[in-house]
Amino acid sequence: MRSYVCVSVFMMLLAACGGSDKSASQPSAGASADDGCGGDEGEASGCGGEYSAATATAAIKGVVRWEGKAPLRRMIDMGSEKYCVQTHAGEKMRSETTIVGPKGELKNVFVHITKGLGNWKFPVPSEAKELDQQGCTYVPHVIGMQVGQSLKVLNGDPILHNVHGVNMRTRKDEFNKGQPNKGAHFSRTFRRPSRISVKCDVHGWMQSYIHVVKDPFYAVTGDAGTFALDKLPAGTYTVEAWHEKWGTQTQAVTVKDGETAEISFTFSKKRS
C-alpha cells in the first residue's frame, strides 16, 4: 500500500513539473516549421522584430543566363501613331519580351526571396518608384517595389496613353487611367504582395510588369544579367527568378554572416 502511494505522489509531481507535457516540444505560438524560427543552425533568423540593415551582413549574388540560340525579338509596328515613329527616328523597335546579351545574359528577370525571411518587419521606403512612358514604351519594363511604397506613373510623351494595370493572380483591375498630356501623373500604393501586368489600351505593344513584395530583397536583371540581394540576415532562403514568358525557377541557398553566396539561373526553351 505504501509503495502505491509513493508512486502516485511521484507521478503527480512529475506532471506538475511538465515532465509529461508533450506541448513542450511543439513550436511556440506564431512560429511554424518553415518560417525560419527556432530551427536548425543555418536557418533564417527572421523570428520577428524590426529588421536592421546595419547588423545584416550576408548577401546573395548571381547571374541569369539564356541557354541556346536567343529567340528572335519580333518587330513592333508603331505606324498607327505618327509621334511614336518620329520619336525613334526611323529606328526599328523590337519586343522587350526576351532580351539576351552576347554571352547569354538574360535581361528583365525579377529575382526575389520567397521563403526564409520569417517574421521580420521591414521599413517601407519613403522614395516612390516611377513608371514612365517614353517614346511609346514603358520605362522600366520590369519594376520591383515594396508593399506600402508609392508608385508614381508618369506620361513623358505629348500624346494620349492609357495605363491599365491588371493583377495577374486575381485578374482584377488595379488601376485604369488615361493620361492625355505630357507631364500627367498619378500615384498608387499596394496593400499586399502582387504581380501586375500593365498595358496601354491605345498602343497595344506597350507592356510592363510591377512586382510588389513585402521586403527589400529583390532585383531586376539588367544588360549583364546579374542580380544582388544585399544586407541579408544569415539564413537559408528560397530564391525565385521570374521571367514574363519563360516562367519561374527556384533555388535554396544558405548564407552566413559576412559571407556572399553565389548562384545562377539558366532559362531556355526546353526548360519552359
C-alpha positions in Angstrom: 0.0 0.0 0.0 2.8 2.4 1.0 4.6 1.8 -2.3 1.4 2.5 -4.3 1.0 5.9 -2.5 4.7 6.8 -3.2 4.3 6.0 -6.9 1.1 8.1 -7.1 2.8 11.1 -5.5 5.8 10.8 -7.8 3.6 10.8 -10.9 1.7 13.9 -9.6 5.0 15.8 -9.0 6.3 14.8 -12.5 3.2 16.1 -14.2 3.3 19.4 -12.2 6.9 19.9 -13.3 5.9 19.4 -17.0 7.8 16.1 -17.4 5.0 14.5 -19.4 3.7 17.7 -21.2 4.0 17.0 -24.9 3.4 20.6 -25.8 6.9 21.5 -24.6 8.4 20.1 -27.8 5.9 22.0 -30.1 6.6 25.3 -31.9 5.7 28.4 -29.9 2.7 30.5 -30.9 3.4 32.4 -34.1 6.2 30.0 -35.3 5.9 27.4 -37.9 8.2 24.7 -39.3 9.1 26.8 -42.4 9.2 30.4 -41.0 12.9 30.1 -40.1 12.3 30.4 -36.4 13.9 28.1 -33.9 15.1 25.6 -36.4 18.5 24.0 -37.2 21.7 26.1 -37.4 21.8 27.9 -40.8 18.1 28.6 -41.0 17.0 32.2 -41.4 16.9 34.2 -38.2 13.8 36.2 -39.1 11.7 35.5 -36.0 10.0 38.8 -35.7 11.1 42.3 -34.6 12.4 45.2 -36.6 15.0 44.4 -39.3 18.3 46.4 -39.1 20.4 46.7 -42.2 23.3 47.7 -40.0 23.6 44.2 -38.5 22.7 42.2 -41.6 25.9 41.3 -43.4 25.0 38.3 -45.6 24.4 38.6 -49.3 23.3 36.5 -52.3 24.6 37.4 -55.8 24.4 35.8 -59.2 23.6 35.8 -62.8 20.7 34.7 -65.1 21.6 33.3 -68.5 19.8 32.0 -71.6 20.9 28.6 -72.9 21.0 28.0 -76.6 20.2 30.3 -79.5 18.5 33.5 -78.5 14.9 33.8 -79.6 14.2 36.4 -82.3 12.8 39.6 -81.0 9.7 40.4 -83.0 9.4 43.8 -84.7 6.9 46.3 -83.3 4.8 48.3 -85.7 4.2 51.8 -84.3 2.7 53.0 -87.6 -0.7 53.8 -86.0 0.9 56.7 -84.1 2.9 59.2 -86.0 4.6 60.6 -82.9 5.8 57.1 -81.9 7.5 56.6 -85.3 9.1 60.0 -85.3 10.5 59.9 -81.8 12.6 56.8 -82.7 13.9 58.5 -85.8 13.3 55.5 -88.1 14.9 53.0 -85.6 13.3 49.6 -85.8 11.7 48.8 -82.5 11.6 45.3 -81.2 9.8 43.5 -78.4 11.3 43.6 -74.9 9.9 40.1 -74.0 13.2 38.2 -74.3 16.4 40.2 -74.4 19.5 38.1 -74.5 23.1 39.6 -74.4 26.1 38.5 -76.5 27.1 36.0 -73.8 23.7 34.7 -73.0 22.9 37.3 -70.3 19.1 37.4 -69.8 17.6 40.8 -69.1 14.4 41.8 -67.2 14.3 38.8 -64.9 12.7 39.5 -61.5 14.7 37.8 -58.7 13.2 37.7 -55.2 13.4 35.7 -51.9 10.2 33.8 -51.5 10.9 31.8 -48.3 13.2 32.1 -45.2 12.6 35.6 -44.0 10.3 34.5 -41.2 8.5 37.4 -39.4 11.0 40.2 -39.9 9.3 43.6 -40.3 10.9 45.8 -42.9 10.7 49.6 -43.2 8.8 50.9 -46.2 11.0 53.1 -48.4 9.9 56.8 -48.5 11.0 57.2 -52.1 8.4 56.5 -54.7 9.1 54.1 -57.6 8.5 55.5 -61.0 7.0 54.0 -64.2 7.3 56.4 -67.1 6.1 56.4 -70.7 8.8 57.5 -73.1 8.8 57.1 -76.8 5.6 55.0 -76.6 7.3 52.4 -74.3 7.1 51.8 -70.6 10.3 52.5 -68.7 11.3 50.3 -66.9 9.9 47.2 -68.5 10.0 45.3 -65.2 9.9 47.1 -61.8 10.0 45.9 -58.2 8.7 47.7 -55.1 7.5 47.1 -51.5 4.0 46.8 -50.1 3.1 50.3 -48.9 5.6 52.1 -51.1 4.3 54.7 -53.5 4.3 54.1 -57.3 4.3 57.2 -59.5 3.1 56.7 -63.1 4.2 59.4 -65.5 3.5 60.3 -69.1 6.6 61.6 -70.7 5.0 61.7 -74.2 2.9 64.6 -75.6 0.2 62.1 -76.7 -2.6 60.2 -75.0 -1.7 57.0 -73.2 -3.9 54.7 -71.2 -2.4 52.9 -68.2 -4.2 49.7 -67.5 -2.9 47.6 -64.6 -4.3 44.1 -64.0 -3.4 41.8 -61.1 -2.0 38.7 -62.7 -3.2 36.5 -59.8 -6.8 37.7 -59.3 -7.3 39.0 -62.9 -8.9 42.2 -61.4 -8.0 45.7 -62.3 -5.6 47.5 -60.0 -5.9 50.8 -62.0 -7.1 52.0 -65.4 -6.3 55.6 -66.1 -6.0 57.8 -69.2 -3.1 60.3 -69.4 -3.8 62.7 -72.3 -0.9 65.1 -71.8 2.8 65.2 -71.3 3.5 65.6 -67.6 0.3 63.8 -66.5 0.9 61.6 -63.5 -0.9 59.7 -60.7 0.3 57.7 -57.7 -0.7 54.4 -56.2 0.2 52.2 -53.3 -0.5 48.5 -52.9 -1.6 46.8 -49.6 -0.5 43.3 -50.3 2.1 41.4 -52.4 1.0 41.2 -56.0 2.2 40.9 -59.6 0.7 43.4 -62.0 0.6 43.4 -65.8 0.5 47.0 -67.2 -0.6 47.7 -70.8 -1.7 50.7 -72.8 -5.1 50.2 -74.3 -4.3 52.8 -77.0 -0.9 51.4 -78.1 -1.2 47.6 -77.8 2.6 46.9 -78.0 3.3 48.8 -74.7 3.8 46.3 -71.8 5.3 46.5 -68.3 5.3 44.4 -65.1 5.2 45.5 -61.5 6.2 43.2 -58.7 5.0 44.2 -55.2 6.7 42.3 -52.3 7.0 42.6 -48.5 10.7 43.1 -48.2 13.6 44.9 -49.9 15.3 41.7 -51.1 14.6 41.8 -54.8 16.4 42.7 -58.1 15.7 43.1 -61.8 18.5 41.9 -64.1 20.0 44.4 -66.5 22.1 44.0 -69.6 24.6 41.9 -67.7 22.0 39.5 -66.4 23.3 40.0 -62.8 21.5 40.5 -59.5 22.5 41.2 -55.9 20.5 40.7 -52.7 22.5 42.5 -50.0 22.2 43.2 -46.3 20.5 39.9 -45.5 20.3 38.2 -42.1 22.2 34.9 -42.1 20.0 32.0 -43.0 18.6 29.5 -45.5 16.5 31.1 -48.3 14.5 30.1 -51.3 15.3 32.5 -54.2 13.0 32.7 -57.2 13.8 34.0 -60.7 10.7 35.1 -62.8 10.5 35.8 -66.5 7.4 37.0 -68.2 7.5 34.3 -70.9 9.7 31.6 -69.6 8.2 31.1 -66.2 9.9 30.7 -62.8 12.8 28.8 -61.3 13.8 28.5 -57.6 16.9 27.6 -55.7 17.6 27.1 -52.0 20.8 28.7 -50.6 22.3 29.1 -47.2 24.5 32.1 -46.3 26.3 33.1 -43.1 27.0 36.5 -41.6 29.7 38.3 -43.5 29.6 35.9 -46.5 28.3 36.1 -50.0 26.6 33.1 -51.7 26.7 32.9 -55.5 24.0 31.2 -57.5 22.9 31.2 -61.1 19.7 30.5 -63.1 19.5 29.3 -66.7 16.5 29.7 -68.9 15.8 28.1 -72.2 13.0 26.9 -74.5 13.4 23.3 -73.3 13.2 24.3 -69.6 9.9 26.3 -70.0 
